[in-house]
Amino acid sequence: MKKIVYGAAGVVTSDAIADAVMQYARALALGVKADLVDIPVRMESGAQDRAQILLGPASQLVSVPAEDGDGELDDADVLEELMTKTRRLGGSRPVAYSPNDFDDTDYSQQ
């Protein structure tokens, strides 16, 4: 199980779905796009429910192991949908960056 953290909130889901959400979020960010995903989650009470997460270029997600070990929340359809959307965006290819991609110098003052 993993917890996907967004700001002060977080949701617990399966390792596979959390990994797929992270890869899809990366692909969306690289394409400067956004999407709403619906995934199975484990509530604090232990009940299984659904959560919607808005993913976009400004999303700051963190995926960490969850201490809640009440069984995986596998959903093959959700997992396949996330992986298909990621492939369509080209998210499975490596991306090369140049050092200038991370240059935060403010040139407007020069």
CNS distance restraints for C-alpha pairs under 8 A (distance, minus, plus):
assign (resid   1 and name CA) (resid  12 and name CA) 6.67 0.50 0.50
assign (resid   1 and name CA) (resid  13 and name CA) 5.71 0.50 0.50
assign (resid   1 and name CA) (resid  14 and name CA) 4.61 0.50 0.50
assign (resid   1 and name CA) (resid  15 and name CA) 5.03 0.50 0.50
assign (resid   1 and name CA) (resid  65 and name CA) 6.20 0.50 0.50
assign (resid   1 and name CA) (resid  66 and name CA) 5.41 0.50 0.50
assign (resid   1 and name CA) (resid  67 and name CA) 7.67 0.50 0.50
assign (resid   1 and name CA) (resid  68 and name CA) 7.01 0.50 0.50
assign (resid   1 and name CA) (resid  69 and name CA) 6.59 0.50 0.50
assign (resid   1 and name CA) (resid  71 and name CA) 7.57 0.50 0.50
assign (resid   1 and name CA) (resid  72 and name CA) 6.11 0.50 0.50
assign (resid   1 and name CA) (resid  73 and name CA) 7.94 0.50 0.50
assign (resid   2 and name CA) (resid  12 and name CA) 5.55 0.50 0.50
assign (resid   2 and name CA) (resid  13 and name CA) 5.61 0.50 0.50
assign (resid   2 and name CA) (resid  14 and name CA) 5.92 0.50 0.50
assign (resid   2 and name CA) (resid  15 and name CA) 5.33 0.50 0.50
assign (resid   2 and name CA) (resid  18 and name CA) 6.32 0.50 0.50
assign (resid   2 and name CA) (resid  63 and name CA) 6.40 0.50 0.50
assign (resid   2 and name CA) (resid  64 and name CA) 5.47 0.50 0.50
assign (resid   2 and name CA) (resid  65 and name CA) 4.34 0.50 0.50
assign (resid   2 and name CA) (resid  66 and name CA) 4.56 0.50 0.50
assign (resid   3 and name CA) (resid  10 and name CA) 6.19 0.50 0.50
assign (resid   3 and name CA) (resid  11 and name CA) 5.32 0.50 0.50
assign (resid   3 and name CA) (resid  12 and name CA) 4.22 0.50 0.50
assign (resid   3 and name CA) (resid  13 and name CA) 6.32 0.50 0.50
assign (resid   3 and name CA) (resid  18 and name CA) 7.41 0.50 0.50
assign (resid   3 and name CA) (resid  63 and name CA) 5.59 0.50 0.50
assign (resid   3 and name CA) (resid  64 and name CA) 5.31 0.50 0.50
assign (resid   3 and name CA) (resid  65 and name CA) 6.03 0.50 0.50
assign (resid   3 and name CA) (resid  66 and name CA) 5.22 0.50 0.50
assign (resid   4 and name CA) (resid  10 and name CA) 5.37 0.50 0.50
assign (resid   4 and name CA) (resid  11 and name CA) 5.34 0.50 0.50
assign (resid   4 and name CA) (resid  12 and name CA) 6.36 0.50 0.50
assign (resid   4 and name CA) (resid  13 and name CA) 7.68 0.50 0.50
assign (resid   4 and name CA) (resid  18 and name CA) 6.54 0.50 0.50
assign (resid   4 and name CA) (resid  61 and name CA) 6.62 0.50 0.50
assign (resid   4 and name CA) (resid  62 and name CA) 5.64 0.50 0.50
assign (resid   4 and name CA) (resid  63 and name CA) 4.48 0.50 0.50
assign (resid   4 and name CA) (resid  64 and name CA) 6.61 0.50 0.50
assign (resid   5 and name CA) (resid   9 and name CA) 5.86 0.50 0.50
assign (resid   5 and name CA) (resid  10 and name CA) 4.12 0.50 0.50
assign (resid   5 and name CA) (resid  11 and name CA) 6.61 0.50 0.50
assign (resid   5 and name CA) (resid  61 and name CA) 5.66 0.50 0.50
assign (resid   5 and name CA) (resid  62 and name CA) 5.05 0.50 0.50
assign (resid   5 and name CA) (resid  63 and name CA) 6.20 0.50 0.50
assign (resid   5 and name CA) (resid  64 and name CA) 7.83 0.50 0.50
assign (resid   6 and name CA) (resid  10 and name CA) 5.90 0.50 0.50
assign (resid   6 and name CA) (resid  59 and name CA) 7.77 0.50 0.50
assign (resid   6 and name CA) (resid  60 and name CA) 6.28 0.50 0.50
assign (resid   6 and name CA) (resid  61 and name CA) 5.05 0.50 0.50
assign (resid   6 and name CA) (resid  62 and name CA) 6.74 0.50 0.50
assign (resid   7 and name CA) (resid  60 and name CA) 7.51 0.50 0.50
assign (resid   7 and name CA) (resid  61 and name CA) 7.77 0.50 0.50
assign (resid  11 and name CA) (resid  41 and name CA) 6.19 0.50 0.50
assign (resid  11 and name CA) (resid  42 and name CA) 7.18 0.50 0.50
assign (resid  11 and name CA) (resid  43 and name CA) 7.66 0.50 0.50
assign (resid  11 and name CA) (resid  51 and name CA) 7.66 0.50 0.50
assign (resid  12 and name CA) (resid  41 and name CA) 5.31 0.50 0.50
assign (resid  12 and name CA) (resid  42 and name CA) 5.36 0.50 0.50
assign (resid  12 and name CA) (resid  43 and name CA) 7.35 0.50 0.50
assign (resid  12 and name CA) (resid  66 and name CA) 6.73 0.50 0.50
assign (resid  12 and name CA) (resid  68 and name CA) 7.91 0.50 0.50
assign (resid  13 and name CA) (resid  17 and name CA) 6.63 0.50 0.50
assign (resid  13 and name CA) (resid  18 and name CA) 6.28 0.50 0.50
assign (resid  13 and name CA) (resid  39 and name CA) 7.79 0.50 0.50
assign (resid  13 and name CA) (resid  40 and name CA) 6.32 0.50 0.50
assign (resid  13 and name CA) (resid  41 and name CA) 4.71 0.50 0.50
assign (resid  13 and name CA) (resid  42 and name CA) 6.18 0.50 0.50
assign (resid  13 and name CA) (resid  72 and name CA) 7.17 0.50 0.50
assign (resid  13 and name CA) (resid  73 and name CA) 5.82 0.50 0.50
assign (resid  14 and name CA) (resid  18 and name CA) 6.06 0.50 0.50
assign (resid  14 and name CA) (resid  41 and name CA) 7.90 0.50 0.50
assign (resid  14 and name CA) (resid  72 and name CA) 5.14 0.50 0.50
assign (resid  14 and name CA) (resid  73 and name CA) 5.00 0.50 0.50
assign (resid  14 and name CA) (resid  74 and name CA) 5.96 0.50 0.50
assign (resid  15 and name CA) (resid  19 and name CA) 6.09 0.50 0.50
assign (resid  15 and name CA) (resid  72 and name CA) 7.77 0.50 0.50
assign (resid  16 and name CA) (resid  20 and name CA) 6.13 0.50 0.50
assign (resid  16 and name CA) (resid  74 and name CA) 7.62 0.50 0.50
assign (resid  16 and name CA) (resid  79 and name CA) 7.26 0.50 0.50
assign (resid  17 and name CA) (resid  21 and name CA) 6.05 0.50 0.50
assign (resid  17 and name CA) (resid  39 and name CA) 7.68 0.50 0.50
assign (resid  17 and name CA) (resid  74 and name CA) 7.35 0.50 0.50
assign (resid  17 and name CA) (resid  75 and name CA) 7.96 0.50 0.50
assign (resid  17 and name CA) (resid  78 and name CA) 7.61 0.50 0.50
assign (resid  17 and name CA) (resid  79 and name CA) 5.72 0.50 0.50
assign (resid  18 and name CA) (resid  22 and name CA) 6.27 0.50 0.50
assign (resid  18 and name CA) (resid  63 and name CA) 6.77 0.50 0.50
assign (resid  19 and name CA) (resid  23 and name CA) 6.28 0.50 0.50
assign (resid  19 and name CA) (resid  63 and name CA) 7.73 0.50 0.50
assign (resid  20 and name CA) (resid  24 and name CA) 6.05 0.50 0.50
assign (resid  20 and name CA) (resid  79 and name CA) 6.74 0.50 0.50
assign (resid  20 and name CA) (resid  82 and name CA) 6.03 0.50 0.50
assign (resid  20 and name CA) (resid  83 and name CA) 6.28 0.50 0.50
assign (resid  21 and name CA) (resid  25 and name CA) 6.00 0.50 0.50
assign (resid  21 and name CA) (resid  82 and name CA) 6.74 0.50 0.50
assign (resid  22 and name CA) (resid  26 and name CA) 6.23 0.50 0.50
assign (resid  22 and name CA) (resid  61 and name CA) 7.43 0.50 0.50
assign (resid  22 and name CA) (resid  63 and name CA) 7.52 0.50 0.50
assign (resid  23 and name CA) (resid  27 and name CA) 6.28 0.50 0.50
assign (resid  23 and name CA) (resid  86 and name CA) 6.87 0.50 0.50
assign (resid  23 and name CA) (resid  91 and name CA) 6.95 0.50 0.50
assign (resid  24 and name CA) (resid  28 and name CA) 6.10 0.50 0.50
assign (resid  24 and name CA) (resid  82 and name CA) 6.46 0.50 0.50
assign (resid  24 and name CA) (resid  83 and name CA) 7.28 0.50 0.50
assign (resid  24 and name CA) (resid  85 and name CA) 7.08 0.50 0.50
assign (resid  24 and name CA) (resid  86 and name CA) 4.90 0.50 0.50
assign (resid  24 and name CA) (resid  91 and name CA) 6.99 0.50 0.50
assign (resid  25 and name CA) (resid  29 and name CA) 6.10 0.50 0.50
assign (resid  25 and name CA) (resid  55 and name CA) 5.69 0.50 0.50
assign (resid  25 and name CA) (resid  56 and name CA) 6.54 0.50 0.50
assign (resid  25 and name CA) (resid  57 and name CA) 7.76 0.50 0.50
assign (resid  25 and name CA) (resid  59 and name CA) 7.50 0.50 0.50
assign (resid  26 and name CA) (resid  30 and name CA) 6.22 0.50 0.50
assign (resid  26 and name CA) (resid  91 and name CA) 7.05 0.50 0.50
assign (resid  27 and name CA) (resid  31 and name CA) 6.26 0.50 0.50
assign (resid  27 and name CA) (resid  86 and name CA) 6.03 0.50 0.50
assign (resid  27 and name CA) (resid  89 and name CA) 6.03 0.50 0.50
assign (resid  27 and name CA) (resid  90 and name CA) 6.84 0.50 0.50
assign (resid  27 and name CA) (resid  91 and name CA) 4.43 0.50 0.50
assign (resid  27 and name CA) (resid  92 and name CA) 7.99 0.50 0.50
assign (resid  28 and name CA) (resid  32 and name CA) 5.90 0.50 0.50
assign (resid  28 and name CA) (resid  33 and name CA) 4.95 0.50 0.50
assign (resid  28 and name CA) (resid  34 and name CA) 6.00 0.50 0.50
assign (resid  28 and name CA) (resid  35 and name CA) 7.77 0.50 0.50
assign (resid  28 and name CA) (resid  55 and name CA) 7.37 0.50 0.50
assign (resid  28 and name CA) (resid  56 and name CA) 5.98 0.50 0.50
assign (resid  28 and name CA) (resid  57 and name CA) 6.39 0.50 0.50
assign (resid  28 and name CA) (resid  86 and name CA) 7.85 0.50 0.50
assign (resid  28 and name CA) (resid  89 and name CA) 7.15 0.50 0.50
assign (resid  28 and name CA) (resid  91 and name CA) 7.98 0.50 0.50
assign (resid  29 and name CA) (resid  33 and name CA) 6.15 0.50 0.50
assign (resid  29 and name CA) (resid  34 and name CA) 7.59 0.50 0.50
assign (resid  29 and name CA) (resid  56 and name CA) 5.73 0.50 0.50
assign (resid  29 and name CA) (resid  57 and name CA) 3.86 0.50 0.50
assign (resid  29 and name CA) (resid  58 and name CA) 7.23 0.50 0.50
assign (resid  29 and name CA) (resid  59 and name CA) 7.90 0.50 0.50
assign (resid  30 and name CA) (resid  57 and name CA) 7.21 0.50 0.50
assign (resid  31 and name CA) (resid  57 and name CA) 7.92 0.50 0.50
assign (resid  31 and name CA) (resid  89 and name CA) 7.15 0.50 0.50
assign (resid  32 and name CA) (resid  56 and name CA) 7.09 0.50 0.50
assign (resid  32 and name CA) (resid  57 and name CA) 5.33 0.50 0.50
assign (resid  33 and name CA) (resid  56 and name CA) 5.73 0.50 0.50
assign (resid  33 and name CA) (resid  57 and name CA) 6.29 0.50 0.50
assign (resid  34 and name CA) (resid  54 and name CA) 7.16 0.50 0.50
assign (resid  34 and name CA) (resid  55 and name CA) 5.37 0.50 0.50
assign (resid  34 and name CA) (resid  56 and name CA) 3.96 0.50 0.50
assign (resid  34 and name CA) (resid  57 and name CA) 6.71 0.50 0.50
assign (resid  35 and name CA) (resid  54 and name CA) 5.93 0.50 0.50
assign (resid  35 and name CA) (resid  55 and name CA) 5.36 0.50 0.50
assign (resid  35 and name CA) (resid  56 and name CA) 6.49 0.50 0.50
assign (resid  36 and name CA) (resid  52 and name CA) 6.50 0.50 0.50
assign (resid  36 and name CA) (resid  53 and name CA) 5.65 0.50 0.50
assign (resid  36 and name CA) (resid  54 and name CA) 4.49 0.50 0.50
assign (resid  36 and name CA) (resid  55 and name CA) 6.09 0.50 0.50
assign (resid  37 and name CA) (resid  52 and name CA) 5.46 0.50 0.50
assign (resid  37 and name CA) (resid  53 and name CA) 5.37 0.50 0.50
assign (resid  37 and name CA) (resid  54 and name CA) 6.53 0.50 0.50
assign (resid  37 and name CA) (resid  55 and name CA) 7.49 0.50 0.50
assign (resid  38 and name CA) (resid  50 and name CA) 6.58 0.50 0.50
assign (resid  38 and name CA) (resid  51 and name CA) 5.58 0.50 0.50
assign (resid  38 and name CA) (resid  52 and name CA) 4.43 0.50 0.50
assign (resid  38 and name CA) (resid  53 and name CA) 6.56 0.50 0.50
assign (resid  38 and name CA) (resid  78 and name CA) 7.78 0.50 0.50
assign (resid  39 and name CA) (resid  50 and name CA) 5.52 0.50 0.50
assign (resid  39 and name CA) (resid  51 and name CA) 5.48 0.50 0.50
assign (resid  39 and name CA) (resid  52 and name CA) 6.50 0.50 0.50
assign (resid  39 and name CA) (resid  78 and name CA) 6.64 0.50 0.50
assign (resid  40 and name CA) (resid  48 and name CA) 6.95 0.50 0.50
assign (resid  40 and name CA) (resid  49 and name CA) 5.80 0.50 0.50
assign (resid  40 and name CA) (resid  50 and name CA) 4.47 0.50 0.50
assign (resid  40 and name CA) (resid  51 and name CA) 6.38 0.50 0.50
assign (resid  40 and name CA) (resid  73 and name CA) 6.32 0.50 0.50
assign (resid  40 and name CA) (resid  74 and name CA) 7.77 0.50 0.50
assign (resid  40 and name CA) (resid  75 and name CA) 7.24 0.50 0.50
assign (resid  41 and name CA) (resid  48 and name CA) 5.78 0.50 0.50
assign (resid  41 and name CA) (resid  49 and name CA) 5.36 0.50 0.50
assign (resid  41 and name CA) (resid  50 and name CA) 5.40 0.50 0.50
assign (resid  41 and name CA) (resid  51 and name CA) 6.36 0.50 0.50
assign (resid  41 and name CA) (resid  73 and name CA) 6.79 0.50 0.50
assign (resid  42 and name CA) (resid  46 and name CA) 5.87 0.50 0.50
assign (resid  42 and name CA) (resid  47 and name CA) 5.82 0.50 0.50
assign (resid  42 and name CA) (resid  48 and name CA) 4.66 0.50 0.50
assign (resid  42 and name CA) (resid  49 and name CA) 6.23 0.50 0.50
assign (resid  42 and name CA) (resid  73 and name CA) 7.48 0.50 0.50
assign (resid  43 and name CA) (resid  47 and name CA) 5.34 0.50 0.50
assign (resid  43 and name CA) (resid  48 and name CA) 6.07 0.50 0.50
assign (resid  43 and name CA) (resid  49 and name CA) 6.73 0.50 0.50
assign (resid  46 and name CA) (resid  70 and name CA) 7.27 0.50 0.50
assign (resid  48 and name CA) (resid  73 and name CA) 7.84 0.50 0.50
assign (resid  54 and name CA) (resid  59 and name CA) 7.93 0.50 0.50
assign (resid  55 and name CA) (resid  59 and name CA) 5.79 0.50 0.50
assign (resid  74 and name CA) (resid  79 and name CA) 7.98 0.50 0.50
assign (resid  75 and name CA) (resid  79 and name CA) 6.22 0.50 0.50
assign (resid  76 and name CA) (resid  80 and name CA) 6.03 0.50 0.50
assign (resid  77 and name CA) (resid  81 and name CA) 6.09 0.50 0.50
assign (resid  78 and name CA) (resid  82 and name CA) 6.19 0.50 0.50
assign (resid  79 and name CA) (resid  83 and name CA) 6.21 0.50 0.50
assign (resid  80 and name CA) (resid  84 and name CA) 5.98 0.50 0.50
assign (resid  81 and name CA) (resid  85 and name CA) 6.13 0.50 0.50
assign (resid  82 and name CA) (resid  86 and name CA) 6.13 0.50 0.50
assign (resid  83 and name CA) (resid  87 and name CA) 6.19 0.50 0.50
assign (resid  84 and name CA) (resid  88 and name CA) 6.21 0.50 0.50
assign (resid  85 and name CA) (resid  89 and name CA) 6.45 0.50 0.50
assign (resid  86 and name CA) (resid  90 and name CA) 6.35 0.50 0.50
assign (resid  86 and name CA) (resid  91 and name CA) 5.19 0.50 0.50
assign (resid  86 and name CA) (resid  92 and name CA) 6.98 0.50 0.50
assign (resid  87 and name CA) (resid  91 and name CA) 5.64 0.50 0.50
assign (resid  87 and name CA) (resid  92 and name CA) 5.99 0.50 0.50
assign (resid  97 and name CA) (resid 101 and name CA) 6.31 0.50 0.50
assign (resid  98 and name CA) (resid 102 and name CA) 7.84 0.50 0.50
assign (resid  99 and name CA) (resid 103 and name CA) 6.94 0.50 0.50
